[in-house]
Amino acid sequence: MRTSAFLYPWDVVGDPDAPARIADLGIQQVTLAAAYHSTRALTPRHPARRIVTAEHAAVLYPPDAGRWAGRALRPYPQAWIASDDPFAEAAEALAGAGLDVHSWVVLAHNSRLGAEHPDTSVVNAYGDRYPWAPCVARPEVRAYLVDLAAEAAVRDGARGTELESCGWYGFAHLHAHDKVAGVGLGDAAQYLMSLCFCAVCRAGYAGQGLDPDELGAAVRRALEPVWSGSGSPDAGWEAVGKLLGADLAEATLRWRTEAARSLQEAVTGAVRTAAAPGFQVLLHADPAPYRCGANAGVDPEHILSVADGVVLPCTGADAVREAVLGPFAGAPDAVVAANLTVVRGMGGSPDTLERDAAHAASLGANQLRLYHAGLASDPDLATVAGALSRLG
């Protein structure tokens, strides 16, 4: 089964041994970050450093000055790797080790954008802004994301791309020192806390026949049991309808689905226009359309008519893989990649990689993604290499 491992350019730049070490895992491809959110990352094998602090969301290449001239929303260049073009430098080194390189592009997740341009952010039913979550219904945000995708995806040395957070982002986010676990938010409460009430979304709800003020009040009423600790732990879309009311829930989902679908169509179209024929476009996705975050909620039939395939979150119990892979069964011409975390310290399970990969394949997965070759310890990587050698 074709396998790709996620990697940051800083895992490679300045470490001449990194490409061969990655290739020796037994993978065929690397999914290399070209545009990424803020993070603090270990580089446990780098000869010159152990920590990279990416202070803000940034592109890991020099952005095209002409494309972005005069625009308020524009990508921020990185300043923490000593390279004029970290993506290109890393991609060239990895290709030299015989690895295909695909770009990894994070879209609707950018705390600096929200801090500097607060009007671009999702606003919840209480009026709180989420600076990490650009509202994908806003025209200026959509224009920025479409051009960012076209530029960041189609880099020298990349033969395809994987687009993360290409849809709604919302409440769930590890933001600085998060202090939000005191009240457990189930699936339904997460959705309600992720509904946006900016001016554009309020108009969108009105277009669905809703009064935005009444909808906001209904959301707040529905969440009251959650804050008092008496909320239902039920998961799934039915739980959203139970909290908010089925008709209101369906109307909000229609608006959000319309916005997300049109963004995904525009983004993939822009990437294809910028790329050479045969350039592969995949989306990180979740088959539940109401979900938001890094794995954007999608309708499987629609997204496979737009993109070449999907990367699906498959870490965890068998039931997790069954839930996300099942809706994509019977799509023989599409890439259906099972994303498995292989870093023990991040909740991954390299020890069960062989078994989990076989289970994913039995459910229709035809590729693997491994998160994350740069962050994993030496024992993690050794276990991965052994599992992949047995998988063949």
Residue pairs with C-beta under 8 A, 6 or more apart in sequence:
1 357
1 361
1 365
1 366
1 367
1 368
1 391
2 28
2 29
2 366
2 367
2 368
3 26
3 27
3 28
3 29
3 367
3 368
3 369
3 370
3 388
4 27
4 28
4 29
4 30
4 31
4 100
4 102
4 337
4 367
4 368
4 369
4 370
5 22
5 25
5 27
5 29
5 30
5 31
5 369
5 370
5 371
5 372
5 373
6 30
6 31
6 33
6 104
6 369
6 370
6 371
6 372
6 373
6 374
7 22
7 30
7 31
7 32
7 33
7 90
7 94
7 372
7 373
7 374
8 32
8 33
8 36
8 41
8 52
8 60
8 374
9 32
9 33
9 60
9 81
9 83
9 86
9 87
9 89
9 90
10 41
10 43
10 46
10 52
10 80
10 81
10 86
10 374
11 18
11 43
11 46
11 90
11 373
11 374
12 18
12 19
12 22
12 89
12 90
12 93
12 94
13 81
13 82
13 83
13 86
13 89
13 90
13 93
14 46
14 47
14 48
14 49
14 82
15 43
15 45
15 46
15 47
15 48
16 93
17 45
17 47
18 45
18 46
18 93
19 93
19 94
19 96
19 97
19 99
20 97
21 45
21 381
22 30
22 94
22 97
22 99
22 373
23 94
23 97
23 98
23 99
24 385
25 373
25 381
25 384
25 385
25 388
26 385
26 388
26 389
27 99
27 370
27 373
27 388
28 99
28 100
29 99
29 100
29 101
29 102
30 94
30 99
30 100
30 101
30 102
30 373
31 102
31 103
31 104
31 162
31 369
32 87
32 90
32 91
32 94
32 101
32 102
32 103
32 104
32 158
33 60
33 87
33 103
33 104
33 106
34 59
34 60
34 61
34 87
34 103
34 104
34 105
34 152
34 153
34 155
34 158
34 161
35 57
35 58
35 59
35 60
35 75
35 105
35 106
35 107
35 148
35 152
36 54
36 57
36 58
36 60
36 104
36 106
37 54
37 57
37 106
37 109
37 110
37 111
37 132
38 54
38 55
38 56
38 57
38 111
38 112
39 52
39 54
40 51
40 52
40 53
40 54
41 51
41 52
41 54
41 374
41 375
42 50
42 51
42 375
43 49
43 50
43 51
43 52
43 374
44 50
44 375
44 377
44 378
45 378
52 80
52 81
53 80
54 78
54 80
55 79
55 80
56 76
56 111
56 112
57 76
57 106
57 109
57 110
57 111
57 112
57 113
58 75
58 76
58 77
58 78
58 79
59 75
59 76
59 77
59 78
59 148
59 151
59 152
60 78
60 81
60 86
60 87
61 85
61 86
61 87
61 88
61 152
61 155
62 77
62 84
62 85
63 74
63 75
63 77
63 151
64 151
67 147
67 151
68 74
68 75
68 147
71 144
72 117
72 140
73 113
73 117
73 120
73 140
73 141
73 143
73 144
74 144
75 148
75 151
75 152
76 112
78 86
83 89
87 103
87 155
87 157
88 155
88 156
88 157
91 101
91 155
91 156
91 157
91 158
92 157
94 101
95 101
95 157
100 159
100 160
101 157
101 158
101 159
102 158
102 159
102 160
102 161
102 162
102 280
102 282
103 152
103 153
103 154
103 155
103 158
103 160
103 161
103 162
104 161
104 162
104 164
105 148
105 149
105 152
105 153
105 161
105 162
105 163
105 164
106 164
106 165
106 294
107 145
107 148
107 149
107 163
107 164
107 165
107 166
107 267
108 133
108 134
108 136
108 141
108 145
108 165
108 166
108 167
108 168
108 169
109 132
109 133
109 134
109 164
109 165
109 169
109 173
109 294
110 132
110 134
111 131
111 132
111 175
113 120
113 131
113 134
114 120
114 121
114 129
114 130
114 131
114 132
114 133
114 134
115 131
118 129
118 131
119 198
120 134
120 135
120 138
120 140
120 141
121 129
121 130
121 131
121 132
121 133
121 134
121 135
121 198
122 129
122 130
122 133
122 134
122 135
122 168
122 169
122 170
122 194
122 196
122 198
123 129
123 130
123 135
123 196
123 197
123 198
123 201
124 130
124 171
124 193
124 194
124 195
124 196
124 197
125 192
125 193
125 195
125 197
125 215
125 216
125 219
125 220
125 223
126 220
127 197
130 169
130 170
130 171
130 173
132 169
132 173
132 175
133 168
133 169
133 170
133 173
133 194
134 141
134 144
134 145
134 169
135 141
135 196
135 198
135 200
135 201
136 142
136 145
136 167
136 168
136 169
136 259
136 260
136 263
137 196
137 198
137 200
137 201
137 204
137 255
137 256
137 259
138 198
138 200
139 200
142 263
142 266
145 166
145 263
145 267
146 263
146 266
146 267
146 270
147 270
149 161
149 163
149 166
149 267
149 270
149 271
150 267
150 270
150 271
150 273
150 274
151 274
153 161
153 163
153 271
153 274
153 275
153 281
154 161
154 271
154 274
154 275
154 279
158 279
159 278
159 279
159 280
160 279
160 280
160 281
160 282
160 308
161 271
161 279
161 280
161 281
161 282
162 282
162 283
162 284
162 311
163 267
163 268
163 271
163 281
163 282
163 283
163 284
163 307
164 284
164 294
164 295
165 284
165 293
165 294
165 296
166 263
166 264
166 267
166 283
166 284
166 296
167 260
167 263
167 264
167 292
167 296
167 297
167 298
168 194
168 196
168 256
168 259
168 260
168 292
168 296
168 297
169 194
169 292
169 293
170 190
170 191
170 193
170 194
170 195
170 196
170 292
170 293
171 185
171 190
171 193
171 194
172 190
172 194
172 292
172 293
173 293
183 226
183 227
183 229
184 233
185 193
185 226
186 226
186 231
186 232
186 233
186 234
186 235
186 239
187 234
187 235
187 236
187 239
187 240
188 232
188 234
188 235
188 239
188 240
188 242
188 243
188 244
189 223
189 226
189 231
189 243
191 240
191 290
191 291
191 292
192 219
192 222
192 223
192 240
192 243
192 244
193 223
194 292
195 201
195 219
195 252
195 256
197 212
197 216
201 212
201 255
202 212
203 212
204 255
204 258
204 259
205 211
205 212
205 215
205 251
205 252
205 255
206 212
207 255
208 251
208 252
208 254
208 255
209 251
210 248
210 251
210 252
215 248
215 252
218 244
218 245
218 248
219 244
222 243
222 244
222 245
223 231
223 243
225 231
225 232
231 243
232 239
232 242
232 243
234 242
236 288
237 249
237 253
237 288
237 290
240 249
240 290
241 249
241 250
243 249
244 252
253 289
253 290
256 290
257 289
257 299
260 289
260 296
260 297
260 298
261 299
261 302
264 283
264 296
264 298
264 303
264 306
264 307
265 306
268 281
268 283
268 306
268 307
271 279
271 281
272 279
272 281
275 281
280 308
280 309
280 335
281 307
281 308
282 307
282 308
282 309
282 310
282 311
282 335
282 337
283 296
283 298
283 303
283 307
283 309
283 310
283 311
284 294
284 295
284 296
284 310
284 311
284 312
284 313
284 339
285 295
285 296
285 297
285 298
285 303
285 310
285 311
285 312
286 293
286 295
286 296
286 297
286 298
286 312
286 313
286 324
287 297
287 298
287 299
287 300
287 312
287 323
287 324
287 326
287 327
287 328
288 297
289 297
289 298
289 299
290 297
291 297
295 311
295 312
295 313
298 310
300 310
300 327
300 328
300 331
303 310
304 310
304 328
304 331
304 334
308 334
308 335
309 331
309 334
309 335
309 336
309 337
309 367
310 328
310 334
310 335
310 336
310 337
311 337
311 339
311 369
312 324
312 325
312 328
312 336
312 337
312 338
312 339
312 365
313 320
313 324
313 339
314 320
314 321
314 324
314 325
314 338
314 339
314 340
314 356
314 360
314 365
315 339
315 340
315 341
315 347
315 348
315 349
315 371
318 359
321 338
321 356
321 359
321 360
321 363
322 363
325 336
325 338
325 360
325 363
325 364
325 365
326 363
326 364
328 334
328 336
328 364
329 363
329 364
330 364
331 364
335 366
335 367
336 364
336 365
336 366
336 367
337 365
337 366
337 367
337 368
337 369
338 356
338 357
338 360
338 361
338 365
338 367
338 368
338 369
339 368
339 369
339 370
339 371
340 348
340 349
340 353
340 356
340 357
340 360
340 368
340 369
340 370
340 371
341 347
341 348
341 349
341 371
341 372
342 348
342 349
342 350
342 353
342 370
342 371
342 372
342 376
342 380
342 383
342 384
343 350
343 371
343 372
343 375
343 376
343 377
343 380
344 350
344 377
344 380
345 377
346 371
346 372
346 375
348 371
348 380
349 356
350 376
350 380
350 383
350 384
350 387
351 383
353 370
353 383
353 384
353 387
353 388
354 387
354 390
354 391
357 365
357 368
357 387
357 391
358 391
360 368
370 384
373 381
376 384
